[in-house]
Amino acid sequence: MLNKNERLNKKELFEKGKGIFGDNFINMKLDPSSVSDTLCFSKAKNSFPNVSLSWVLATYYECNQKIDKPLTFNYEKFKQNFPLLKKLCGTNTSSAMFFNMKKFCEISGINFYYHESIPNSKVKGITFVDKKGHVYLFISSLFRCIENTWYTFIHECYHIKDNDFAQIDNLKKNYNVQENEVFIERSALMFILDQKESIYNTIKASSFNPDDSNNLNLIVKETQSPINMIAEAIRFLKQRYTSSLLNSFIHTY
């Protein structure tokens, strides 16, 4: 058992990781020396690679101690239910948020687990396939913001969608991690913005004032997303995390 606060050297981390992920540990670039470029991580800045991987392994062990049998991934059900995330992410309490996340994952055969963050980890979420073919999605307590946590969850779901985990034994070769992370980041944003390029461009424009309630209401009317998630998207795109207007729609836990 790996304690969540345990510090392991790179060799020990690599051996533990390979024991869980098998050959995919290398294919998915889950190498402790380059965790910042990991295939399915959603990370904040200034993270410490060894600590991040320690969090992942500790969460994996704890998750499997608390479940009788890992769920079997069903890609067809995952694709079928993916649009439901738009309605599910409108929750404004942590209990409702985690209930909806867990329910969505159970239906899709994804093993979901929430684990407290540890100092210097900065991992918000991760998605991976272990060597037995089970798909896992982990979320951490970093930032403790409901809207940001939902965004991370959607981001991780896009990793599953983009990589087509139905083909578990055929993970993409020549996979450009950095290019894909940019693509995933944008995909999650566009999902919240109803795939409307015009709305994305409107928010990105220098003339768009994120502190103007009329601008916010206009965006909300043009999408089917909850106002709290629109506020989070604008906060991210404009990097305005101190906006009193936008923050009035943000919930912490």
Beta strands, then each sheet from edge to edge (+ up, - down):
strand 1: 41-43
strand 2: 111-115
strand 3: 123-129
strand 4: 135-140
sheet 1: 1+ 3- 4+ 2+
end
